[in-house]
Amino acid sequence: PADVTSGYASAARRLGARLKEGVAVTGVEVASGRVQGVSTTAGDVATRLVFDCAGAWSASIGRMAGLEIPILPYRRHIAVTGTFPAVPRTNPMTVDFQTSLYFHPEGDGVLMGMSDREEPPGYLTDVNWDFLEKMFAQAARRAPALAGAGVKTAWSGLYEVTPDHQAILGPIPELEGFWCAAGFSGHGFMQAPAAALLLTQLLLDRASEIDISSFAFERFARGALVKERNVI
């Protein structure tokens, strides 16, 4: 993922985009019902278009503009074993939707993850080793070949979760010039390329080749949430 992200950034620069790293957004200027600019730690930017794609921090950006974006941050863990030939390299990604456990070969070892469904939302990103013990115990129950697997490395990061575990894509009607591409709820790396293409079409041509209205911000007010059963 890091290499792919770097590749996208390099391609964007070649096409004329200016990327500012290490710069925090501190405010969104609004006047007469539309976006007027953005304040940052590197100065102000006058603009009539803002895309909120700040992942787990997207709700905070929304509040800067006076909007309530229903996205919450949740910690998620990943662990990788040492060399582990008991799981063949040809083994596909395996998901147990009852527990949210998933695993797949990674290098010479096995990568696995699982959601802690009892953990409240928040911005913690340290590794909860007690939870990892539960995850490895669950892995051994689901796939006995994983019994005795040890941790070579582990880390945690943040999911950006909406009430229906689906992204919010498109303009926010309450504020002209404010668009959202966030809340992917763990699907972001898979869906981002297509989402970016469709949002570009919607912005420039006022229509996208695939209807994405079911992911509109307004679905929450209408009670038209997307039914998603495959959540990890």
N, C-alpha and C positions, 0 to 999 in steps of 0.2 A: 504493500500500500504506500509506503513512503516513497519508493521509486516512481510509482505511477503519479502520485501527487506532485512530485518534483517535475516529472515530465509534462504534466498539464501546465504548471507554472512557467516552464521554459517555453512551451508552445504559445502561451498567452503573451509572453513578452515579445516573441517574434512577430506576433500579429498586432503589436502596438499597445498592449495593456501595460499599465504601470502598477507594479505591486509594491506595497509598503509593508515591510516586515517589522514586527516589534512595535507597532503603532496601535494604540487602543482608542476605540471610539468612546467619547465621553458625553455626547449629546446629539440629538437630532433636532434641527431647527424646523419648526412648523409655523406657518402663517396662512390665514385664510383657507384652512382646510386642505392644505397640500404641503408636501415636503419642500423646504427651501435650501437645506444644506446639512452638513454633518460637522460636528466639532470633534477633533482628535487631539491626542497628545503631541502631534506634529503640526497642529494648526487647523484652521477651518477650511472646509471644502464646500464651495457653492455648487449645489446640484438639485435638480428637480426629480431625481430618481434614486431611490435607495433599495437595494436588495438585502433583506435580512436573511443571511445564511450563516449565522454564527453558531450553529450547532446547539450545544447545551446552554449557551448564553443568549440564544435568540429571544427568549422572553424578556431578558434584561434590555436588549436593544429595542424591542417593541415598547417597553415602558418609557423609554426615553422619548418616544414619539407619542405617548399618551395612549398606547394600545395594550390590550391584554391578549397576548399570544399564548394559547394553552399548551405550553411545552415545559416539561419538567426534566431536570437532570437526574440520572440514576447511574450509580457505579456498577460496572460490569468487569468481571475478572477473566483473564486468560492465563493458562499455565502450559508450559511445554516440558515434556519429559526429556531425559537423556536418550541415548541410543536405545531403541526398543524394537527389535526385530519381530516380536510376537504379533505386531500389527503390520500386515503386508503393506508395501508402498502403494500397491494398487487399490487399497481399501478406499471406498468413497467417503465423502463427508457423511457422517451418521448423526442424526438428530433424534432425541427422545423428547417429543413435545409434551409429555406428561410432566417431566421434571425440568425441561429446558436444557438438559445436558446435550452437548454436541462434541464431536471429536473427529479428527482427520489426521493423516500422516503429515508431518512437517519436518523436512530434512530427514535425519535418521531417527527422529523421535515421533512423538504424537502431541498435537496441540489440542487442548480441550478447554471448554468454557461452560458456564452455567449461570443463570440468573439467580440472585438471592431475592426471592419474592417477598421476603419479610423486611427488607431494608427500605427505609424511607428515602424520599428524594433528597439530594444534597450534592455537594461538590467534592466529597472525599475521593481521593485517588490513590491513597496508600493501599497496600495489599493486606487484606484480611485473611491471615493464615488459618484462622479457625474455620472460616468458610471454605477455604481450599481443601481442608481435611474432609469436610462434608462432600465436596464436589468429587474428590478422588474416591471416596467410599461409594458414592452413587455410580461413578464410572465402573467400579469393580462389580457392582451388582448388575449393571446393564450389560457390560462386556467383561466377563471374567478374565479374559486375556490381559486386561489392564490392571489386575490385582498385583500389587507390589511395584507399580510404576512410581518412580520418584520425580521430583520437580527439579528441572535444570534451571529454569527461569520462569518468572511470573510477573505480571503487571496488571494494572487496572486502568480503566478509562471511563468516559462518560457517554452513556446513551442519551439522546434527546427525544423524549417520549411524549407523544400526544395521547389524548383519551382513547383513540381507536388504533393507536400504533401505526398510523399512516402519516405521510408527509403533508405539510401545508404548502401548496404550490399556487402561485399567482398573486394578483393584486389584492390588497386589503381595501375593501370598499369604503371604510370609514375615513381613509386618508389617501388622497390622490398622490400618486408617485411613490407609494410604499408597497413593495412587493416582498413576498416571502418564499423561501426555498429551504425549509427546515423542518425538523420534527420527524426525520426518517425512521426513528425508533429502531435503529440497528440495521436498516436496509440501505443506508445511504451510499456505501461504497459500490453496491451493485446497481442502484437506481440513478445515481447522480449524473452519469453521462447522458442518459435518455431524458432525465428531468431538465437538464440544462438546455438540451436541444429544443425540447418542446416549449420551454419558457421563452427562449429566444424567438421562436416562431410566433408565440402569442404576443410578445412585446412588439416585434417589428411588423408582423403581418395581421395582427389581431385575431389570428386563428392558428391552431396547431394541428398537425396531421393526425394526432390521436387526441380524443376528447379527454381532458384532465379535469373537467368540472367537478368530478366526485372528490377531488382533493382540495377544493376551494375552502378558504377560511370560513365562509358562511355556513358550511355544513354543520358546524357545531351549534349554531343558533337554530338551525332548522331541525336538528335532531337526526340528520341524515348521515350518521357515522358509517364508515366503511367497516364491514364485518371481517375481522382478521382473526383466524384461529391458530395460525402458525406463528406463534410468538416465542422467541427464545431470549 
